[in-house]
Amino acid sequence: MNKDVPFAPIEGRSNISLLQGAIKLDLSGTDLLFPDTGRQGDVHVQFSDFSQLPYPVGGAYIPHWVYTVQPTGVRVEGEMQVDLAMPKLNQSYDYLPDEGDHVLMLGIDLQSRHIVPVGVARIENHRAISAGKQHYQALDVLGYALVPREAQPPMQAYADGELDLRQLQIALDNLTEQ
């Protein structure tokens, strides 16, 4: 844990900005349940690269990095919308898909303890802004994975509510098998 990053207070039914705006959480339709059963508390958030991922990745889409949250196990009850800063890679944003394209949002599955898809986000001004329903179970991991260009149509269909998360995963799995 990076001790230079302070803990920040957080509670459900609010809008939260963490890490100087790198993470923005719309919790207006969400309750949080902390491990001590409290509905509010302090969290520590830090940027973690792939080598520091605290959990295995379930599926073919692997993040370069994620934001990790301590304490672990802060449960999300309801739907949370997420807006994440997309950092530079080698001092450049050239690695990012086009503005308006989608990325796969990732979070923790509490049963398997794997990082899994939880929804999609649209790229806007070097940020991943959730689009459509998000299925976060806990705050442990907030991240995204890049997808190939041919994955954009099912990602858009998900954002538009035409596919559910399972249908999106099947469509993405079919693309990786080709």
C-alpha positions in Angstrom: 0.0 0.0 0.0 1.3 3.4 -1.0 1.4 5.3 2.3 1.7 8.6 0.5 -1.9 8.3 -0.6 -4.3 9.2 2.2 -7.5 7.4 3.1 -10.7 9.2 2.0 -14.2 9.1 3.4 -16.8 7.4 1.3 -20.5 6.5 1.6 -23.3 5.4 -0.7 -26.0 7.7 -2.1 -23.5 10.3 -3.1 -21.0 11.3 -5.8 -17.4 10.7 -4.8 -14.1 11.8 -6.4 -10.9 10.0 -5.4 -7.2 10.3 -6.2 -7.6 13.9 -7.2 -10.3 13.2 -9.7 -8.7 10.1 -11.3 -11.8 8.1 -10.1 -15.3 9.5 -10.0 -18.0 7.3 -8.6 -21.7 8.0 -9.0 -23.1 6.2 -6.0 -26.5 8.0 -6.0 -28.3 4.7 -6.6 -25.9 2.6 -4.5 -25.5 1.6 -0.9 -22.1 0.5 0.4 -21.6 -2.1 3.1 -18.2 -2.1 4.7 -16.7 -5.3 6.2 -17.5 -4.0 9.7 -21.2 -3.7 8.5 -21.0 0.1 8.4 -22.5 2.1 5.5 -19.7 4.6 5.4 -16.0 4.5 6.0 -12.5 5.4 4.8 -10.9 3.8 1.8 -7.4 3.8 0.4 -7.2 3.8 -3.4 -4.1 3.3 -5.5 -3.1 2.7 -9.0 -1.8 -0.8 -9.6 -0.1 -2.2 -12.7 -0.6 -5.7 -14.1 2.2 -7.1 -12.0 0.5 -5.9 -8.8 -3.0 -7.3 -9.5 -4.3 -8.6 -6.2 -6.5 -11.3 -7.9 -6.3 -13.5 -11.0 -8.1 -12.4 -14.1 -11.0 -14.5 -15.3 -11.4 -14.4 -19.0 -9.4 -13.3 -22.1 -9.4 -9.6 -21.5 -6.6 -8.5 -19.2 -6.1 -5.0 -17.8 -2.8 -3.2 -18.1 -3.6 -1.7 -14.7 -6.4 -1.2 -12.3 -7.3 0.9 -9.3 -7.4 -1.1 -6.1 -9.3 -0.3 -3.0 -8.6 -1.0 0.7 -10.2 -2.3 2.8 -11.3 -5.1 0.6 -14.8 -6.4 0.6 -16.7 -3.1 0.6 -19.9 -4.4 -1.0 -21.8 -2.5 -3.7 -25.6 -2.8 -3.3 -27.3 -1.2 -6.3 -25.9 0.2 -9.5 -22.7 2.2 -9.4 -21.5 4.3 -12.3 -17.8 4.8 -12.8 -15.6 7.3 -14.5 -11.9 6.4 -14.6 -8.9 8.4 -15.8 -7.0 6.5 -18.5 -3.3 7.1 -17.8 -0.6 7.6 -20.4 1.5 4.7 -21.5 5.1 5.6 -22.3 4.1 9.3 -22.1 1.4 8.9 -24.7 -2.3 8.2 -25.2 -1.6 6.6 -28.6 -2.4 3.1 -27.2 -6.0 4.1 -26.6 -8.8 3.2 -29.1 -10.6 6.1 -30.8 -12.7 8.6 -28.9 -16.2 7.2 -28.4 -15.1 3.6 -28.6 -15.8 1.2 -25.8 -13.6 -0.6 -23.2 -14.6 -3.6 -21.0 -15.1 -2.6 -17.4 -13.6 -4.9 -14.8 -14.3 -5.6 -11.1 -14.1 -8.4 -8.6 -16.3 -11.4 -8.5 -16.7 -12.1 -4.8 -17.4 -15.8 -5.2 -14.5 -16.7 -7.4 -12.2 -13.9 -6.3 -11.3 -13.2 -9.9 -11.2 -10.0 -11.9 -14.1 -10.2 -14.3 -16.1 -8.1 -16.8 -18.8 -6.0 -15.0 -19.9 -3.7 -17.9 -18.6 -1.4 -20.6 -17.4 2.2 -20.7 -17.1 4.8 -23.5 -13.8 6.6 -24.0 -14.2 10.4 -23.6 -11.2 12.7 -23.2 -8.9 10.0 -22.0 -11.5 8.7 -19.5 -13.4 5.5 -19.3 -17.0 6.5 -18.5 -19.5 3.7 -17.8 -22.1 3.2 -20.4 -25.1 0.9 -19.7 -25.6 -1.2 -16.6 -22.6 -2.0 -14.4 -22.4 -5.1 -12.3 -20.0 -4.3 -9.5 -20.2 -6.5 -6.4 -17.5 -4.7 -4.4 -15.1 -1.8 -4.7 -11.9 -4.0 -4.5 -10.9 -3.5 -8.1 -11.9 -0.7 -10.6 -10.4 -1.1 -14.0 -10.9 -1.7 -17.7 -9.5 -3.8 -20.5 -9.0 -2.8 -24.2 -10.9 -4.9 -26.7 -10.3 -5.4 -30.4 -12.1 -3.3 -33.0 -14.4 -6.1 -33.9 -15.7 -6.2 -30.3 -17.2 -2.7 -30.7 -20.6 -3.7 -32.0 -21.5 -6.0 -29.1 -20.1 -3.5 -26.7 -22.3 -0.8 -28.2 -25.3 -3.2 -28.0 -24.6 -3.7 -24.3 -24.3 0.0 -23.7 -27.7 0.4 -25.5 -29.3 -2.3 -23.3 -29.7 -4.7 -26.2 -27.5 -7.3 -24.6 -27.2 -8.4 -21.0 -23.8 -9.0 -19.4 -23.9 -12.8 -20.1 -24.7 -12.2 -23.8 -21.9 -9.7 -24.0 -19.4 -12.2 -22.5 -20.6 -14.9 -25.0 -20.1 -12.5 -27.9 -16.6 -11.5 -26.7 -15.7 -15.2 -26.1 -16.8 -16.0 -29.7 -14.4 -13.3 -30.9 -11.4 -14.6 -29.0 -12.0 -18.1 -30.3 -11.9 -17.0 -34.0 
